[in-house]
Amino acid sequence: MIGLEKKLKLYGFNNLTKTLSFNIYDVSYAKSERELKDYIAYIDEQYNSERLTNILCDVTEMIGAHVLNVSKQDYDPQGASVTILISEEALPIGLIDESCNRGEVDVLKTRESVVGHLDKSHVTVHTYPEYHPDNSIATFRVDIEVSTCGQISPLNALNYLIDSFDSDIITTDYRVRGFTRDEQGKKLYIDHQITSIQDYIDKNTLEKYDAIDVNVYQSNIFHTKLLIKELDLQNYLYNTDVYELPPKERLQITNNLRKEMIEIFSGTNIYEDTDSKK
């Protein structure tokens, strides 16, 4: 966990902004109309705004913050967005703006859309479904951003976020912005030691992924990408037993899924470029 080994004595408020951007890609295979319907049902169950709101509220609690306002929206045919405004310290009721719902469920039920905010901080999630019939591969992306000011850190919730989703590819960015001052007036641009985001990921999780870092230490920018190592085809099919498919087709689907993952992980159309040169 992130923390201050020796608590810094600051002049005024710790206004360092720490932002964790967490993106996951859930890749699936859906060829028939029936499989597409099953895929959409899966997305609606796993990535609806209510479940995402619960996850973000858990994240808020984990980092020691307090919900001021929640806003959420489901989209047709699938996808959702949630935004939460949070505060580092609990605020007296009289100081909370009347437009804030404080995440109270009864208030949320009366609104078609909900947005959440935090004092000096926020937590957001957006989902992006993608599908193309030519290769029958569906890719669902979830983008989460946790931005905080003060001593609370979004890195403390990283493992919980990873465990909350079925992730074939994970990209994470962690940035520390701004500065604060110690009692002598010296500017501090970071208040904790960090060499890699991987240091905050559970070792058992890291064993399941290939991981690379791209870090800019002098700018307090840290970037880590992870790609799932083992691919069990059954986990990527909908309403179809893997042994219903002939071996050659199983191999082709597995190869197509792996190619899709590698290209997303690399951010390059590797196989598309290769095919065009033939």
Disulfide bonds with the S-S distance in Angstrom:
none
